Amino acid sequence: MYKVLLVDDDPIILLQLRRMIPWERLSCELAAEAANGKEAVEAVEQYRPDIVITDISMPGIDGMELIGYINRYRERMQVIAISAFDNFDYVRRSLKGGAGDYLLKHHLTEEVLENAISTAIAALQVEGQERNYSIQEKREHLIYLLLHDRHSQSREELKELHMEWLQDPLVMILGRVDMEKIAVNDEALRILIDETIKYYRDYLVIQLEKWHYLILLSAQNKESQEISAIAEQIRRNVKRFYDADMSFVVSRRMEQCENIGDVINKAREIQKERDFHGEKGFIAFMEEQVGGEIFRWSIGQEERLMKSLEAGEDVDGLFDELFTQLEEQAYSKSQMQVFYVEIMTCLVRKLEEHGLEEERVFGKENPYEEYFRIDTFKELKAYLKDKFCLLQEEIRRVGKLSSYSGIVQDTIAYIEAHYRKKISLSVIAEELAVSPSYLSRTFKKGTGMTLVNYINRVRMDRAKELMNQGRFSLNEIACEVGIYNYNYFYMLFKEIHGITPSDYTKNMGG
């Protein structure tokens, strides 16, 4: 019998999978179920299933990490990835990570599932016996278990792996390359790091993910200066040989290795704070990280910004002044969260005062949650300035709209509510119970634009807003604004904004 592990954070999906698999016909049995990646790793170690069927998107350890873990340490196991997302990147990454198949939940049938499991069984029969792992692979596996609170190795097992030093006081260094592309692969970089510190003796270097490395060292009889010098030497060698910057976070002295997962999480938070201020090539120390007072903007600053907003004045100078103050004080992202909430509250209040829907400025975003998606100080400034400018435009638009006649106002309201759909002069005329010719004349006289030109302008302005969010492809944006022919979308955008969609997105990135 082939043992199967089912992994999904949705209990309904687990129930459906249980019912859909023809267990007896495939000579399979249910080994275990897991509701998240951490439980799945534990089940893999405990039950050693032959086949793992796992969701990709899960909290904590996700399906990608689970597939990577199985591929690295339990190669004989076959993995079938399932997902609700028809996303090419998910497919590519899961298959590259070691999954044998990728199935979409909304296309999942008994036949599809049976075929995937049959293919996995055939692969198991071809593979035959389990491979032997090198000492290095076993060491890395042990550290992986440590990271996820699964360390239970005896002194004898540590001795076999020449890792008795794990029972000493330890120091962790979390290293990361500060650029996406360098002239070397990640394994070669790991070897360079290893060669740089091989004199140290009691240590281990493993790759956590692309361009992220964990260096674990014994701190027994070692001064803090010696440990700090290791990070500095690695940084210099990587810069010298590959012209790349690396950043490091050095942990405090740890008396027990079991809490290493928590220490890594704290180190990642420190990295994020340094990233927020745009720092590169830094060496940070955990014990230096101290909290500070939160930043709150003054009543005077708020009044000046709101006054400029209402008057339609340029807010660049005020934002530059405000963020220069923030930069000088080196506030962390967490210290600025209250300030962000306060400024968002002001924006939302202004929207309400002018009778505007939040979607006019924020689209489908939750303005308060966006803070956690912003990675750098520069991005925060750009995001807030963009929202202020959008609100200014909306206030101007509403003021101008009030000067139009009733039928023109109704037409504009209809366009803004339905621009995602196919709309035309005759459709709007029928909705407003007037003749198309009368509507056309009245709208052109009131706005100075033809109805078609106005609709295109609304669609292209909305497309620009979506591009500024940086979350959608140009094809997705074209469909979102009601244009399903990309070539036509391209032509309209260039005609109205004087730049091609692709060039506009490139300029944003610059």
Secondary structure, 3 states (H helix, E strand, C coil): CEEEEEECCCHHHHHHHHHHCCCCCCCEEEEEEECCHHHHHHHHHHHCCCEEEEECCCCCCCHHHHHHHHHHHCCCCEEEEEECCCCHHHHHHHHHHCCCEEEEHHHCCHHHHHHHHHHHHHHHHHHCCCCCCCHHHHHHHHHHHHHCCCCCCCHHHHHHCCCHHHHCCEEEEEEEECCCCCCCCHHHHHHHHHHHCHHHCCEEEEEEECCEEEEEEECCCCCHHHHHHHHHHHHHHHHHHHCCCEEEEECCCECCHHHHHHHHHHHHHHHHHHHHCCCCCCEEEHHHCCCCCCCCCCHHHHHHHHHHHHHCCCCHHHHHHHHHHHHHHCCCCHHHHHHHHHHHHHHHHHHHHCCCCCHHHHCCCCCCCHHHHCCCHHHHHHHHHHHHHHHHHHHHHHHHHCCCCHHHHHHHHHHHHHCCCCCCHHHHHHHHCCCHHHHHHHHHHHHCCCHHHHHHHHHHHHHHHHHHHCCCCHHHHHHHCCCCCHHHHHHHHHHHHCCCHHHHHHHHHC
